[in-house]
Amino acid sequence: MIFYHADYLNRNCYIPSNYEGGLVLPAQPAETSPRDAPNADLAGVEQAGPSVVGRTVTARSARLSGAETQTRPLGPTLPVRPGQKGTGSGRRSPGRDRPLTRDRGSRRSQLRFLAQDPWPLLGILALQAALSMRLVWSNTAFNDEALYLWSGHWVIAHLLYGTKVPRFQTYFSGAPVIYPVIGAIADSYGGLVLARLLSLAFMLGATVLCYLTGKRLFGWQAGLIGAGLFGLLGPVQFLGALATYDAMALFCLSLSAWLVVRAGAVRNAEPLLILAALALTAGDAAKYATVLWNPVVIALAGIVAPGGGWRPKLSRAARVAGFTAAFLLVLLRIAGSSYWRGLLFTTLARPASTVPMLAIFRDSTMWIGIVVLIAARSVVIASDSRARMLGAVLTAAALLAPLNQARIHTGTALQKHVAFGAWFAAIAAGWVLAYAIKRSKYSRWRIGYATLLVVGLIGAIEAPMLTDAWPDSAPVVAAVQRAMVGTRGPILSEQGVVLNYYLHLPPARVINTFAFTYSPPGSRDTLSGLAAYLAALRHDYFSVVEIDGAYARRSRLDHALTDQVESEAAYRLVFDRQWRDHSGKGFFMVWRYQPTPRSRVRARRDHKARRSAAGRVRPPRGGRRHAG
């Protein structure tokens, strides 16, 4: 029945002269007189051909009009096939006009319907979701995922019951009371899978906002292609399956960018500008590195501001910057100095590393190079200074993360940070491809399809490689859980936060290999680094030791710890298994402390040394003696 009606409309409708790209533009009414329009019902209505859907204009009235004029359709119109003609009468014989088979025109109408909003965007979102969801179950928790979700549970306990927790804010690169709490709530109901699906929801929202922003700036076609380019990138697929605060921060950043662009067509834009500043502040608080793209959003607010001249544009950009700065200062005032120290340590004054700049640029080019290269073309095709400035700002946003990390020679989280700038570059790239489709005489949509296909294939290959960058920790977690039965001492583990997350351990139970201080029994000296680990192993401080060698930068430490723990007779190897990931292979090794006669004698000697050290501390008057 549906195909019958579609074919019936195709046979009996005409193409008005004001039909353009699926939209019927308002036509200017033709001036008629009662003499030119003898039919009283048709007076004041433009007359065109023999038939109009909704009302019938007979051939007699068309001939009496004295001229062939176009008629604005009074109902839905569909274009007819080339060479197809309508009949001269408004009445039809159902038996004669009923199609026996689906013709080519009906199929074209169905394809034209599917090419309209919102079906193409829904297809892009479905493809992005499918590509990310295949990664959700592909590996165990990454160290960052485990750290944020585990800390979120403890922050919730602190907020509800006053539980004492570590000072996460001093070394987190985002506020521990924002995403870790939201992610921990999702983890409580659906585990790691639901927490990762929450990130996927944020990334799908960012893709929708990419489409809306590109559509408002450059048109529907440009917005659709830009959303496809962004959603199919490998880092974007990866972030959609990673339970960290990057997806939430990117969503807030894209929301603020869309709000300032939306405010460009509004005279009284203050509410939208304030909302944009709030969204930008939320993104900065969720992940401190988001502040790197604040100037991009502020520049967009000025470029799209209505009115001529530079003063209204500068005024709007200054207002967005002022609102954002005010909100950030209020948050820092409420948070206190500990948050400021964390902001300095992780973002503003981050220590430099030794990664070559060439390696950073190589990886960035591999992940988002195609989109940036296409976006750079927008500066060339721009027809005026405003469009040229817009293309330059959107393209430059993609270069901020690689340049900033090359400055301090670090590749940490580069695969996540490049997605922030790629959101802006994808909008400009969508504009370039839409322009190429419009100017092309033969290729047309093949240009957009081919580019999306290439980006999607590259992204589908890169995303699993990013997810395979850490080993599957399920076997070693189970081994440590078995080894720690009946023990109460500290656990030394390179998978420290992963053990905390999966085994629900308290903060002080697991000690990682990043930083450690130790005072040997009977000594007032405090050791740190490798010396502290070796001294603690000699005095049987740890009840369980786990070393995996998963980090090449700590290979010297791993070898030293392995040699020391193997030389101690009190530690027995209980688990040894090889692991493999994208970067190489290694061995999970777990030792359990097994007391021997010699170790028992040493333990008693150490206990006496601790008591004697505690006895040298003068107790307060009227109080009891403090333990050392």
C-alpha positions in Angstrom: 0.0 0.0 0.0 2.9 2.4 0.8 4.5 1.8 -2.5 1.2 2.2 -4.3 0.6 5.7 -2.8 4.2 6.7 -3.5 3.9 5.7 -7.1 0.5 7.4 -7.4 2.0 10.7 -6.2 5.0 10.2 -8.6 2.6 9.8 -11.6 0.3 12.7 -10.7 2.6 15.4 -9.3 4.7 17.9 -11.1 7.9 19.6 -10.3 7.2 23.2 -9.3 9.8 25.8 -10.4 10.4 26.7 -6.8 11.4 23.1 -5.9 15.0 22.9 -4.8 16.8 20.1 -3.0 13.8 18.6 -1.3 12.5 22.1 -0.2 9.6 24.0 -1.8 10.4 27.6 -1.8 7.6 30.1 -1.5 6.5 31.3 -5.0 5.3 34.7 -5.9 1.6 34.7 -6.6 0.6 35.5 -10.1 -1.7 38.5 -10.6 -5.0 37.3 -12.0 -8.4 38.9 -12.7 -11.9 37.5 -12.7 -11.7 37.4 -16.5 -8.5 35.4 -16.4 -9.9 33.1 -13.8 -13.5 32.3 -14.6 -13.6 29.7 -11.8 -14.4 31.5 -8.6 -12.8 28.8 -6.5 -9.4 29.4 -8.2 -9.3 33.1 -8.0 -6.2 34.3 -6.1 -4.5 30.9 -6.6 -1.6 30.5 -8.9 -2.4 28.2 -11.7 0.1 25.8 -13.2 -0.5 22.5 -14.8 -3.2 20.0 -15.0 -3.0 18.6 -11.5 -2.1 19.6 -8.0 -2.1 17.2 -5.0 -4.9 18.2 -2.7 -6.9 20.3 -5.3 -7.6 19.7 -8.9 -7.1 22.3 -11.6 -8.8 21.2 -14.8 -7.3 21.5 -18.2 -10.1 23.9 -19.2 -9.2 26.4 -16.5 -5.6 26.1 -17.4 -6.4 27.0 -21.0 -8.7 29.9 -20.0 -5.9 31.4 -17.9 -4.3 32.6 -21.2 -0.8 31.8 -20.0 1.2 29.0 -18.5 1.9 30.0 -14.9 3.2 28.0 -12.0 1.1 27.0 -9.0 2.2 26.7 -5.4 1.3 23.2 -4.3 -1.4 23.0 -1.6 -0.2 19.6 -0.3 2.9 17.4 -0.3 4.7 17.3 -3.6 7.2 14.7 -5.0 9.2 15.2 -8.1 8.3 13.1 -11.1 10.7 11.2 -13.2 12.3 12.9 -16.2 9.9 12.6 -19.2 6.9 11.6 -17.1 3.7 13.5 -17.9 0.4 13.9 -16.0 -3.0 13.5 -17.6 -5.3 16.3 -18.4 -8.1 15.3 -16.0 -8.2 15.5 -12.3 -10.1 12.3 -12.0 -8.4 9.0 -12.1 -9.4 5.4 -12.6 -8.0 3.4 -9.7 -7.8 0.2 -11.7 -5.9 1.8 -14.5 -3.4 3.8 -12.3 -2.7 1.1 -9.8 1.0 -0.1 -10.3 1.5 -3.8 -10.7 5.2 -3.5 -9.7 7.5 -1.0 -8.0 9.0 1.2 -10.5 12.3 3.2 -10.3 10.6 6.4 -9.3 9.1 4.8 -6.1 12.6 3.5 -5.1 14.0 7.0 -5.7 11.4 8.5 -3.5 12.2 6.0 -0.7 15.9 6.8 -1.0 15.2 10.5 -1.0 13.2 10.1 2.2 16.0 8.2 3.9 18.5 11.0 2.9 16.5 13.5 4.9 16.8 14.3 8.6 17.3 12.5 10.9 18.1 9.2 9.2 21.7 9.9 8.0 22.7 11.2 11.5 21.1 8.2 13.1 23.0 5.9 10.8 26.3 7.6 11.8 25.5 7.3 15.5 24.5 3.7 15.1 27.8 2.9 13.4 29.9 4.8 16.0 28.1 3.0 18.8 28.7 -0.4 17.2 32.4 0.3 16.7 32.8 1.5 20.3 30.7 -1.3 21.8 32.9 -4.0 20.3 35.7 -2.6 22.6 33.6 -2.4 25.8 34.2 -6.1 26.6 37.6 -6.5 24.9 39.8 -5.9 27.9 39.9 -5.5 31.7 40.1 -2.1 33.3 42.8 0.3 32.3 44.8 1.8 35.2 43.1 5.2 34.8 39.6 3.5 34.7 40.3 1.5 37.8 41.7 4.6 39.7 38.8 6.9 38.9 36.1 4.4 39.6 37.7 3.1 42.8 38.4 6.6 44.1 34.8 7.6 43.2 33.5 4.9 45.6 35.7 6.3 48.4 34.7 9.9 47.7 31.0 8.9 47.9 31.8 7.2 51.2 33.5 10.4 52.4 30.6 12.6 51.4 28.0 10.4 52.9 29.7 9.0 56.0 32.8 11.1 56.5 35.2 8.2 55.7 38.8 9.3 55.6 40.2 9.1 52.1 43.5 9.9 50.4 44.0 13.4 49.0 43.0 12.5 45.4 42.8 16.2 44.5 46.5 16.7 44.8 47.4 14.3 42.0 44.3 13.9 39.9 44.1 15.7 36.6 40.4 16.4 37.2 38.2 17.2 40.1 37.6 13.9 42.0 34.1 15.0 43.0 32.8 15.2 39.5 33.4 12.3 37.1 34.7 9.7 39.6 31.5 10.1 41.5 29.3 9.8 38.4 31.3 6.9 37.1 31.2 5.1 40.5 27.4 5.4 40.6 27.3 3.7 37.1 29.8 1.1 38.3 27.7 0.3 41.3 24.7 -0.6 39.1 26.3 -2.1 36.1 30.0 -2.6 36.8 32.8 -1.5 34.4 30.5 -2.2 31.4 27.9 0.4 32.4 30.6 2.9 33.2 32.1 2.5 29.8 28.6 2.8 28.2 28.2 6.1 30.0 31.3 7.3 28.2 29.8 6.1 24.9 26.7 8.2 25.6 28.9 11.3 26.2 30.7 10.6 22.9 27.5 10.1 20.9 26.3 13.4 22.4 29.5 15.1 21.2 28.8 13.7 17.7 25.3 15.1 17.7 26.7 18.5 18.8 29.3 18.3 16.0 26.5 17.9 13.5 24.4 20.7 15.0 27.3 23.1 15.1 28.4 22.3 11.5 24.9 22.6 10.3 24.4 26.0 11.7 27.8 27.3 10.5 28.0 25.7 7.0 24.7 23.9 6.3 23.1 20.4 6.7 25.5 18.6 4.3 28.6 20.0 6.0 27.3 19.2 9.5 26.5 15.6 8.5 29.9 14.9 6.9 31.7 16.5 9.9 29.8 14.4 12.4 30.7 11.3 10.4 34.3 12.2 10.2 34.5 12.8 14.0 32.5 9.7 15.0 34.5 7.3 13.0 38.0 8.4 14.2 39.9 5.8 16.1 40.5 7.9 19.3 36.8 8.8 19.3 35.9 5.1 19.2 38.4 4.4 21.9 37.0 7.1 24.2 33.6 5.7 23.8 34.8 2.5 25.4 36.9 4.0 28.2 35.5 4.9 31.6 37.5 8.1 32.2 36.5 11.7 32.5 37.7 12.5 28.9 34.4 11.7 27.3 32.5 13.9 29.8 34.9 16.8 29.4 34.7 16.5 25.6 30.9 16.6 25.7 30.9 19.7 27.9 33.4 21.4 25.6 31.3 20.6 22.5 28.2 21.8 24.2 29.8 25.1 25.0 30.9 25.5 21.4 27.5 24.8 20.1 25.9 27.3 22.5 28.2 30.1 21.4 27.5 29.3 17.7 23.7 29.1 18.5 24.0 32.5 20.2 25.4 34.0 17.0 21.9 34.3 15.5 20.3 35.8 18.6 20.3 39.5 19.6 19.7 38.9 23.3 22.3 36.2 23.6 23.3 36.6 27.3 21.5 33.5 28.6 23.1 31.4 25.9 26.5 32.9 26.6 26.2 32.2 30.3 25.1 28.6 29.7 28.1 28.2 27.3 30.5 29.5 30.0 28.9 27.1 32.6 29.4 24.2 30.2 33.0 25.2 29.5 33.6 25.5 33.2 32.2 22.1 33.8 34.5 20.6 31.2 37.5 22.3 32.7 36.6 21.0 36.1 36.0 17.5 34.9 39.4 17.4 33.1 41.9 20.2 33.7 43.5 19.9 30.3 40.2 21.0 28.6 41.3 24.6 29.5 43.6 24.3 26.5 40.6 24.7 24.1 38.9 27.6 26.0 40.4 30.2 23.6 38.9 28.3 20.7 35.4 28.5 22.1 35.9 32.2 23.0 37.2 32.9 19.5 34.1 31.2 18.0 31.8 33.3 20.1 33.5 36.5 18.6 33.6 35.3 15.0 29.9 34.3 14.8 28.6 37.4 16.6 26.1 39.4 14.6 26.8 42.9 13.3 29.6 44.4 11.4 32.9 45.7 12.7 35.2 44.2 15.2 33.8 45.9 18.3 30.6 43.7 18.7 32.7 40.6 18.0 35.3 41.5 20.6 32.7 42.4 23.1 30.9 39.0 22.8 34.2 37.1 23.1 35.2 39.2 26.1 31.9 38.4 27.8 32.3 34.7 27.3 35.9 34.8 28.6 34.7 36.9 31.6 31.9 34.6 32.5 34.1 31.5 32.3 36.9 33.1 34.3 34.5 34.2 37.0 33.0 30.7 37.3 36.5 29.1 37.5 37.6 31.5 40.2 34.6 30.7 42.3 35.2 27.0 42.0 38.9 27.4 42.9 37.9 29.5 45.9 35.5 26.8 47.1 37.8 23.9 46.4 40.8 25.3 48.3 44.6 25.1 47.8 44.8 21.3 47.5 43.0 21.5 44.2 45.3 24.3 43.0 48.3 22.1 43.7 46.8 19.2 41.7 46.1 21.6 38.8 49.7 22.7 38.9 51.2 19.2 39.2 49.1 17.6 36.5 48.5 20.4 34.0 50.0 23.8 34.3 53.4 22.8 35.6 53.6 19.2 34.5 57.1 17.8 34.6 58.7 17.2 31.3 59.5 13.7 30.0 61.8 12.4 27.3 59.5 11.4 24.5 60.9 12.7 21.1 58.8 15.4 19.5 58.8 13.5 16.2 57.1 10.5 17.9 54.4 12.8 19.2 53.7 14.3 15.8 53.8 10.9 14.1 51.2 9.4 16.4 49.0 12.5 16.1 49.2 12.4 12.3 48.3 8.7 12.4 45.2 9.3 14.5 43.7 12.6 13.1 46.0 13.6 10.2 43.4 13.0 7.5 40.8 15.2 9.1 43.3 18.0 9.9 44.6 17.9 6.3 41.1 18.3 4.9 40.2 21.0 7.4 43.2 23.1 6.4 41.7 23.4 2.9 38.9 25.5 4.5 41.2 28.5 4.7 41.8 28.3 0.9 38.1 27.9 -0.2 36.8 30.6 2.1 35.2 33.5 0.2 35.6 36.2 2.8 37.7 37.1 5.9 35.1 35.8 8.4 34.9 32.4 6.8 38.7 32.3 6.5 39.1 33.1 10.1 36.5 30.5 11.1 38.3 27.8 9.1 41.7 28.8 10.6 40.4 28.7 14.2 38.7 25.3 13.7 41.8 23.8 12.1 44.3 25.2 14.6 42.2 23.6 17.5 43.4 20.2 16.3 47.1 21.2 16.6 46.9 22.4 20.3 47.2 19.0 21.9 50.2 17.7 19.8 52.1 21.0 20.2 51.5 21.3 23.9 52.6 17.7 24.6 55.6 18.1 22.2 56.6 21.1 24.3 57.0 19.0 27.4 58.1 15.8 25.5 55.3 13.6 26.9 53.0 11.2 25.1 50.8 10.5 28.2 47.1 10.5 27.2 47.9 11.9 23.7 45.5 9.4 22.1 42.8 10.9 24.2 43.7 14.6 23.9 43.8 14.6 20.1 40.0 13.8 20.0 39.3 17.2 21.6 40.9 19.2 18.8 39.5 16.7 16.2 36.0 17.7 17.1 36.6 21.3 15.8 38.6 20.2 12.8 35.9 17.7 11.7 33.5 20.7 11.3 35.8 22.5 9.0 36.6 19.2 7.1 32.9 18.7 6.6 32.6 22.1 5.1 35.4 21.4 2.7 33.9 18.1 1.5 30.4 19.6 1.2 32.0 22.4 -1.0 33.7 19.7 -3.1 30.5 17.8 -3.6 28.7 21.0 -4.7 31.4 22.0 -7.1 32.0 18.5 -8.5 30.4 17.7 -11.8 30.5 13.9 -11.7 31.6 12.6 -8.3 29.1 14.4 -6.2 28.3 12.3 -3.0 31.0 9.8 -3.9 33.6 12.3 -2.5 31.9 12.3 0.9 31.3 8.5 0.9 34.9 7.7 0.0 36.3 10.0 2.6 34.1 8.6 5.3 34.9 5.1 4.3 38.7 5.7 4.5 38.4 7.4 7.9 36.1 4.6 9.2 38.4 1.8 8.1 41.5 3.5 9.6 39.6 4.2 12.8 38.3 0.6 13.0 41.9 -0.7 12.8 43.4 1.9 15.3 40.8 1.6 18.0 41.5 -2.0 19.0 45.2 -1.2 19.0 44.6 1.5 21.6 42.4 -0.8 23.7 45.1 -3.5 23.5 47.8 -1.2 24.9 47.6 -2.9 28.4 47.6 -6.6 29.3 44.6 -8.5 30.5 44.8 -8.4 34.3 42.2 -11.0 35.1 44.7 -13.8 35.8 47.0 -11.8 38.0 44.1 -10.4 40.0 42.8 -13.9 40.7 46.3 -15.0 41.7 46.8 -12.1 44.1 43.4 -12.7 45.6 44.4 -16.3 46.4 47.8 -15.3 47.7 46.5 -12.6 50.1 44.3 -15.1 51.9 45.3 -15.1 55.6 47.6 -12.1 55.3 47.2 -8.6 56.6 50.4 -6.9 55.5 50.9 -4.4 52.6 50.8 -5.6 49.0 53.4 -4.4 46.5 51.9 -4.5 43.1 52.4 -2.8 39.7 48.8 -3.4 39.1 48.0 -1.6 42.3 44.9 0.5 41.3 43.6 -2.4 39.3 43.7 -4.6 42.4 42.1 -1.9 44.5 39.2 -1.7 42.0 38.5 -5.4 41.5 39.2 -6.6 45.0 37.7 -3.5 46.8 40.8 -3.0 48.9 41.3 0.0 51.3 43.7 2.8 50.1 46.6 1.9 52.4 46.7 -1.9 51.6 48.3 -1.8 48.1 51.6 0.0 47.4 52.4 0.7 43.8 55.8 1.1 42.1 55.5 4.8 41.4 56.5 6.3 44.7 57.3 4.8 48.1 59.0 5.9 51.3 60.2 3.5 54.1 62.0 3.8 57.4 63.9 0.6 58.3 63.4 -0.7 61.9 65.7 1.0 64.4 66.6 3.8 62.0 65.5 7.4 61.8 66.3 7.7 58.2 63.5 7.8 55.6 64.3 6.1 52.3 62.6 6.7 49.0 62.6 5.2 45.5 64.5 2.0 44.8 66.3 2.1 48.1 63.0 2.1 50.0 61.6 -0.9 48.0 64.8 -3.0 48.5 65.0 -2.2 52.3 61.3 -3.1 52.7 61.9 -6.4 51.0 64.9 -7.2 53.1 62.8 -6.7 56.2 59.9 -8.8 55.0 57.6 -5.7 54.9 55.3 -6.9 52.1 53.0 -9.9 52.5 52.4 -10.2 48.7 54.6 -9.0 45.8 53.4 -8.7 42.2 55.6 -7.6 39.3 54.6 -7.6 35.7 57.1 -5.4 33.8 54.3 -3.8 31.9 55.9 -0.4 31.8 59.2 -0.1 29.9 60.1 3.1 31.7 60.3 1.1 35.0 62.3 -1.8 33.6 65.3 -1.0 35.8 63.1 -1.0 38.9 61.4 -4.2 37.9 64.7 -6.1 37.4 66.0 -4.8 40.8 62.9 -5.8 42.6 62.8 -9.2 41.0 66.4 -9.9 41.9 65.8 -8.8 45.5 62.6 -10.8 46.1 64.1 -13.9 44.6 67.1 -13.7 46.9 64.8 -13.6 49.9 64.0 -17.1 51.1 60.9 -15.9 52.9 59.1 -15.1 49.6 57.8 -18.0 47.5 56.7 -17.7 43.8 53.1 -18.7 43.6 52.2 -17.5 40.1 54.1 -17.0 36.8 52.4 -16.4 33.5 53.3 -14.7 30.3 51.2 -11.8 29.0 51.1 -10.1 25.6 49.7 -6.8 24.4 50.1 -4.5 21.4 53.5 -3.1 22.6 55.2 -6.4 23.5 55.1 -9.1 26.1 56.1 -9.8 29.7 55.5 -12.0 32.7 53.1 -11.7 35.6 54.9 -12.9 38.8 53.4 -13.1 42.2 55.3 -14.0 45.4 53.7 -14.7 48.8 55.5 -14.2 52.1 56.1 -17.6 53.8 57.8 -17.3 57.2 60.9 -19.4 57.8 62.9 -19.9 61.0 65.4 -17.3 59.8 62.7 -14.8 58.8 60.9 -15.3 62.2 64.1 -14.4 64.0 64.5 -11.4 61.9 60.9 -10.4 62.4 61.4 -10.5 66.2 64.5 -8.5 65.9 62.8 -5.9 63.8 59.9 -5.8 66.3 62.2 -5.1 69.2 64.0 -2.4 67.1 60.6 -0.7 66.5 59.7 -0.8 70.1 63.0 0.6 71.2 62.7 3.4 68.6 59.2 4.2 70.0 60.6 4.2 73.5 63.0 7.0 72.7 60.0 9.3 72.0 59.2 11.2 75.1 55.5 10.7 75.9 53.3 13.8 76.6 52.7 14.6 80.3 49.7 12.7 81.6 49.3 10.8 78.4 50.3 7.4 77.1 53.3 6.5 75.1 52.9 6.9 71.3 53.7 4.0 69.0 56.5 4.6 66.5 
